[in-house]
């Protein structure tokens, strides 16, 4: 990935109703806690368009609300070609999402795509889709997303604070 500063992030899952809207909401909350809510453009989308225009899954809304985050006004949308120009970083929730994103990306946009947990925490692990499971799946996914969002915010802050000395950071 280029050393261009990250100012816009798109979180992506399959249908944009469970994981990616939760990641969008949680990351916005993490940024707000740090006083950085206006420093980044944050959005979410799905690789499929089946749920376009729909609110997030009620279980995602509930787990977010349990932690003081309101994602109920979000609307699902499908990833579009212009997203690869509009977002500096496009984070797929699982390897299948990343593969789909790389297949959709124009040649110059594929370097912006990464696995969310791998990019944020260094652990190349999927955020599992909780859609067909019970409430406990949404609890586990919330915890994974919260931890990764904290780590991502730390990485972005560290990158932003690196002096413009011409030296790349070994931690990025």
C-alpha positions in Angstrom: 0.0 0.0 0.0 1.2 3.5 -0.8 2.4 5.9 1.9 -0.4 8.3 1.0 -2.2 9.4 4.2 -5.4 7.5 4.9 -8.3 9.9 5.2 -11.1 7.7 4.0 -12.1 4.1 4.8 -14.7 1.8 3.4 -15.7 -1.3 5.4 -17.0 -4.1 3.3 -18.8 -7.4 3.9 -21.2 -9.5 1.8 -24.6 -7.8 2.2 -23.7 -4.7 4.2 -26.3 -5.5 6.9 -24.3 -7.2 9.7 -20.5 -6.8 9.9 -19.6 -3.8 7.8 -22.3 -1.4 9.2 -21.2 -2.5 12.7 -17.6 -1.8 11.7 -18.6 1.6 10.3 -20.4 2.5 13.5 -17.8 1.2 15.9 -14.9 2.9 14.1 -16.8 6.2 14.1 -17.3 5.8 17.8 -13.6 5.0 18.4 -12.7 8.1 16.3 -15.2 10.2 18.3 -13.7 9.0 21.6 -10.3 10.4 20.3 -11.8 13.7 19.0 -11.1 12.6 15.4 -14.7 12.1 14.1 -14.2 14.8 11.5 -10.7 13.7 10.4 -11.9 10.7 8.3 -14.6 9.8 5.8 -16.0 6.5 6.9 -18.6 4.3 5.0 -19.6 0.7 4.5 -20.9 -1.4 1.6 -21.4 -4.9 0.5 -20.0 -6.9 -2.4 -23.6 -8.0 -3.1 -26.5 -5.7 -3.6 -29.4 -7.9 -2.3 -30.0 -5.7 0.7 -29.5 -2.3 -1.0 -31.5 0.4 0.8 -32.2 -1.8 3.9 -31.3 -1.0 7.4 -28.7 -3.1 9.2 -29.7 -6.4 10.6 -31.7 -5.8 13.9 -29.1 -7.9 15.8 -26.3 -5.6 14.6 -28.4 -2.6 15.6 -29.0 -4.2 19.0 -25.4 -5.0 19.8 -24.3 -1.6 18.7 -27.0 0.1 20.8 -25.9 -2.0 23.8 -22.5 -0.2 23.5 -24.0 3.2 23.0 -23.6 3.2 19.2 -26.6 4.0 16.9 -26.3 2.4 13.4 -30.0 2.3 12.8 -30.0 5.1 10.1 -27.4 3.3 7.9 -28.6 1.9 4.6 -27.0 -1.0 2.8 -25.4 -0.4 -0.5 -23.3 -2.3 -3.0 -19.7 -1.5 -3.7 -19.3 0.5 -6.9 -16.3 1.2 -9.1 -16.0 4.8 -7.9 -15.4 3.5 -4.4 -11.9 2.6 -5.5 -11.2 6.2 -6.3 -13.1 7.6 -3.3 -11.5 5.6 -0.5 -7.9 5.4 0.5 -8.4 2.1 2.3 -11.1 -0.6 1.6 -11.3 -3.2 4.3 -13.0 -6.6 3.7 -14.4 -8.5 6.7 -13.2 -11.8 5.4 -11.0 -13.3 2.7 -13.9 -13.9 0.4 -14.8 -10.2 0.5 -11.2 -9.3 -0.2 -11.1 -11.7 -3.2 -14.4 -10.2 -4.5 -13.1 -6.6 -4.0 -9.8 -7.4 -5.7 -11.8 -8.8 -8.7 -13.9 -5.6 -8.8 -11.0 -3.2 -8.4 -9.5 -1.4 -11.3 -5.8 -2.1 -11.6 -4.8 1.1 -9.8 -7.3 0.5 -7.0 -6.4 -3.0 -5.9 -3.6 -1.8 -3.6 -6.2 -0.1 -1.4 -7.9 -3.4 -0.5 -7.0 -5.3 2.7 -8.4 -7.8 5.2 -9.8 -5.8 8.1 -8.3 -7.8 11.0 -5.0 -8.4 9.2 -4.5 -4.7 8.4 -5.6 -3.5 11.8 -4.2 -6.1 14.2 -1.7 -8.0 12.1 -3.7 -11.2 12.6 -4.9 -12.5 9.2 -8.2 -13.7 10.5 -11.7 -13.3 9.2 -14.5 -11.6 10.9 -17.1 -14.4 10.7 -20.5 -13.7 9.2 -23.0 -13.9 12.2 -26.1 -13.8 10.0 -27.2 -17.4 10.3 -26.2 -17.8 13.9 -27.5 -16.6 17.2 -27.0 -13.6 19.4 -23.6 -14.9 20.7 -22.2 -14.6 17.1 -23.0 -10.9 17.1 -21.4 -10.4 20.5 -18.2 -12.1 19.3 -18.2 -10.1 16.1 -18.7 -6.8 18.0 -15.7 -7.7 20.2 -13.5 -8.5 17.2 -14.6 -5.3 15.4 -14.1 -3.1 18.5 -10.5 -4.5 19.1 -9.6 -4.1 15.5 -11.1 -0.6 15.4 -9.0 0.5 18.4 -5.9 -1.0 16.7 -6.7 0.7 13.4 -7.1 4.0 15.1 -3.7 3.6 16.8 -2.1 2.7 13.5 -3.6 5.7 11.7 -2.5 8.0 14.6 1.0 6.6 14.5 1.2 7.0 10.8 -0.1 10.6 11.0 2.5 11.5 13.7 5.5 10.2 11.7 7.7 13.2 10.8 8.1 13.9 7.1 11.7 12.8 7.2 11.5 10.6 4.1 11.9 7.5 6.2 9.2 4.9 6.2 8.0 3.5 9.5 8.7 -0.2 10.1 5.4 -0.6 11.9 3.1 0.3 9.0 
